[in-house]
Amino acid sequence: MNNANLTMKKIAKELGVSISTVSRALQNHPRIGALTTEKVQRLAKELHFQPNNRAINFKNNRSFNVGVVLPHLTEEFFSIALSGIEETLMARGYSVVVMQSKNDYGRESAAVDSLIKHGVDGILLSMAAQTYNKSHFYNATHKVPIVFFDRVLKHLDYSSVYVDITKAAFDAMEHLIGKGFTRIALMNGPNSLQATNERFSGYINALNKYNIPVNIEYIKNLNLTEEDTILKINELLNLPQPPKVILAFHDYIALDAMQVCKARNLQINQDISFVTFSNLSFCRYLDNPPIATIEQFPSELGSKAADLLLEAMEAPDTYHPREIVVEPKLIIR
């Protein structure tokens, strides 16, 4: 028996617990009580003992690494979500490996494959905008659990955490209609994302409820590039009756669109106004920020998704995939 095993055996004997309990306590395993964990770790420190986590994890067929695949780390929304993920997972002894899809299907598929090959215990994922083929998810789920957040795949085999986008769009539209706006445009996301359809539904439901005719020319789907945003906002502004307010699916989209409006000598919040999703921090520094925004709570989305993944990894025999829907909050400025 090597020195590490001898030391673990000594700790177990002195504390009156099993060696497996010592091993789990040294890894902050959630099934070991806080008092036992504290006693084990304190005695291990007194004995100057450092466990060989790599060997322990290999023996248990666990890496205690979790993969996270995001569209873009540079987007504040996803960096906030990642903070929520890290806080939850690191408290349970897991490390986080982050990869970016950059909204590309090929990169996303390759990232999932790479994470599995490197032995992660599970994957948290927010889908790329260009992901139409879902086969890489179906293949991966036979090897490790996957939990989706924000941009989700709603399927019985997967857990997902997302905001009620239909309600968010409806609430925003109802507020605008209550303020007297009727010429309201929707700058929506790519059709590949489920949230795009939900946002469209909320927009249409509100128009129908208040008997406002649907103007198809006011509805634009964007591909997430600055060039396409510029093209679509100009199409809206060139209409015989341009919209007075735009519901934009993201703060960054609104920011690009605002620059076009300013270049055309339009006064923001006078000639044209914006309502956005995300409520990102940079908006507070704008001279004329969007008149309202929808808070989607990215940190909470990430944390709840991490909780579901922990269940899937640590209690696979009793785990059942499920959905968690986070209520949005309309913030009036």
N, C-alpha and C positions, 0 to 999 in steps of 0.2 A: 504494500500500500504506500502511495507516494505521500509527501509531506502535506499536500493540500487536503487529501482525504483524511489523513491523520488529524489535522487541525479541525476539519468539519466534524469528525467523529468526537473529538474532545469537546467542541462546543455543544454538540447534541447531548453528550453524556452529562455535562455540567448543568445544562438547562432542562434536562429531562424530556427532550423532544427527539423526533426521528431525524436522521441525516437528511431525508428528503425535505423535511420542514425547514431545516437550516438552509438548504440549497435554495428553496423558494423564497425564504425571508431575505436572503442576500440579494435576490433579484426584485424585491418589492412586489412579490406576487400578491394579487388582490385577495386570494383565498386565505392568506395568512393574516391573522389579526395584527392590528397596529402595535399592541403591547409586545407580542412575541417577536415581531419584526424588529422593534426597537432593542429588545434584549439581545437578540442574535447579532445585530449589527454593532451594538456597543461592545460585546465580548470579542467579536471579530477584530474590531479596531484595537482593543487592548492587546490582543495577540499578534497585532501587525499582520493580519491575514487579508490578502487580496484574492478573491476567488477568480478562477480561470473561466470567465463567462463564456468565452468562445467554446471551450470544451463542454461546459454545462449545456449550452445551447445546442451543440452538435448532438449530444447524448439525447436531449429531449426533442430533437428534430425541430428546433425553433431557432430563429435568428434574432428575434426581438427587433427586427427592422420592419418598417411599414413604408410602402411606396405611395407617393402622392403625385398624381398627374394633373397639371393645371394648364389652362390655355396660355396664360402669360403671367409671369411673376411680376412684371413691371406694372401691371394693373393693380391699383390700390385695393380694389375689392378682393382679389385673390390673395394678395399678401396679408390682408386682415384675416381672411378665412384660414390661411396657413398658420397664423399665430394661434388661432383657436384650436387647430388640429394639434400643433406642437405642445401647447400647454396641457392638453388632455392626455396625449400619448406619452410624453416624457414623464408625467407624474406616475405612470404605470410601468416605467422602466423600458420604454420603447424608443428607438431612434427613428428619425424620419429621413427618407431619401426622396428628394423632389426632382421631378422631370417636367419639362414644358412641351406641350403639343404644338404651340403657336398656331392653334386652330386648324392644324393640318391632320387629316385622317391618317396618312402614312406615318407621321411622327408619333401620333398617339398610339397606333398599333405597335410600332417598334418599341415605344416606351414601356407599354404593358408587358411585351415579350421579354424585354431586357430585365425588368424588375423581377419577373418570375424566375428567369434564369439565374439571377443573383440571390435568390432564396428569400425574398421578403415573405412575411407571414400573412400579409393582406395588402389590399390596394384601396386607396381613396381616390376618386376621380371626378372631375368636372369636364363634361364632354367638349370636344373640339367643335367649332362651328361647321366644319366640313365633313363631319362624321355622318355619313348616310348608311354605310355598311356596319352592322353591329356584330359581325362574326367573331372579331377578336375578343369581345366580352364573353361570348358564349364559350369560346375555347378556354379562356383564362379561368372562368369560374369553376371548372372541374379541378383546378390546381390550388387556387387560393380564393378566399372570399373577397368580393368587391362591393364597396358601398359608394353610391353616387351622391353628389351634393351639388346644389344650385342648378347646373345643367345636367339633368338627370335622364336616366332611361327607366321609365315606369314599366316594370315587368315583375311578375310574381316571383321570379328567381332572385331578385336583387332588392337590397334595402336602398332607400333614397331619402334625402333630406332636402326640402326645397320650400321656397316661398310660394304662397297662393297668388300667382301672377294674375290670374283672371280677376280676382277680387281687387288686387292692387290697381289694375288698369281701370276697372269699373269705378272704384272710389275716386281716382284722379279725374276721370271724365265727369262724374257726378258733381264734383266740386267745381269744375270749370263751367259746366252747364248752369249750375246754381249762380255763378258769377255773371251769367249772361252770354257766355261764349257759345257760338254754334258752328263757326268755321274752325274746326279742330282737326289738324292733320295727325297722322300716326307715322312716325319713322321707326319701323319695326326691325327685328333682327332677321337672320337667315331662316329660311323655311325648314332647314334641317333640325333646328332646335325646337323642342316641344314648347318651351316658354313663348316662342314666337306665336304659335297658334293660340295659346292661352291669353296672351296680351291682346291679340286680335279679337278674341271672343269677348273680353271685358270691354273693349272699345265699342264693338258693335252692340252689345247688350245695353250699354248706357244710351247710345243713340236711339235704339229701338224703344227703350223705356220712356224717353222723353219726346218721341215722335219727331226726331230730327232725321231728315233724309241722309242716307249713306252716300257720300261722294267718293267713288272709287279712285278718283284722281288725288284724293287726300291721303291715300294709303300707299306707303312706300316700304319695300323690303330692302335692307342694306346687306352688303357682304362683309362689313366690318373694316373696310379700307377707307382711308381719308378721301381718296379719289371718288369713291362711290357716294360718300356722304355729301361731298361738294356737288356732284351731279344731281343727286336727288333733292337737295335743298333748293338748288336753282330751278329744278322742274316745278317745285311747289311755288316758288316766288314768281315764276313766269306765268302762272295761271291767271285768267281774267279776273277771278276772285280768289286771290291767295289766302291761305289760312291766317287767322289772327293769333293762333296759339298752336304749338306743336308738342305732342306727347312723344318724347324721345326715349328709346329703350335703354339709354346709358348716358351718364354725364359726359363722357368723352365725345360721344356723337353730338350731343347738344353744343359742346364747346366748339367743335369744328364748324357746325352749322351757324353758330353765332358769328364766327369770323366772316363768313360769307355775307350774312345779313349786314354786318357793319361795313363791309366793303361796298355794299349797295346803298349805303347811307340810311339804313333803317335803324331806328332807335329800339334797343332791346327793352322789353317790358312796356313799350309804348306802341310802336308800330307792330311789333310781333313779340310774343312771349313763349316761354318754354316751361314744360313740366318734365321731370326726368326720373328715371329709376337709378338707384344706388346710393344717393346722398353721400358722395365722396367729399373728403375734407377740403379739397382745393376750391370747391364752389364758394366757400365763405370768403375767399379773397377776390372774387369777381366784383367789379363795380356794379353790375346788374346781373345777379345770379338768377337761376330759374325761380319762377314765382312759387313753385311747390316741387317737392321731391318725394320719392318713395323709399323709405328705409327698408333694406332687405336683410339686415343683421348678419353680415358675412361671418363674423366670429362665432356667433351662435350656430350657424349652419355647419361650420367646420367642426366645432366641438361636439355637436350632436351626432354628426356623421362618424367621428372618431369613436364615440361611445358605442354606436351600433357595430362598428368594426371590431372593437374589443370584445363585444359579446360573441361575434361570429368566430373570432380566433380562439377565445378562451373557454367557450362553452358550446362547441360545435354540435353536441348531441341534443341540446335543448334549444338551440337558436333557430328562429324562424324569421325570414326576411320580412320587413315591414317598411311602411312609409311614415315619415314625420313631416307634417306641414307646419311651417312657421308663418304666423300672421304678419303681414306687412303693416307698415305705419306710414300714413300720409302726413308729411310735414309741410305746413303752410309757412311761407316766408313773407 
